[in-house]
Amino acid sequence: MVAYEFYWRDTEKGYELIGILPERRKDPGRISEESIMNWGRMILGEQADENDIFFIKVTIDKTSGDILRFKEY
């Protein structure tokens, strides 16, 4: 299962994991970086500076629950 780990950059504490959201959309054409970032803004609320949040695409193994991070080239 594809999911996204959202992080927030705190100037004092560094990078903090906000949450992990699974991708549930069936149509890959609807998935864009902007639509994914909208989720992050919903998590933090309107006061969040979008320059301070980012996400990493991960895969979650359905059997073990392990999170696998990968790079896209």
Helices and strands as residue ranges (DSSP letters): E 2-10, E 14-22, G 28-30, H 33-44, G 50-52, E 53-60, E 67-69
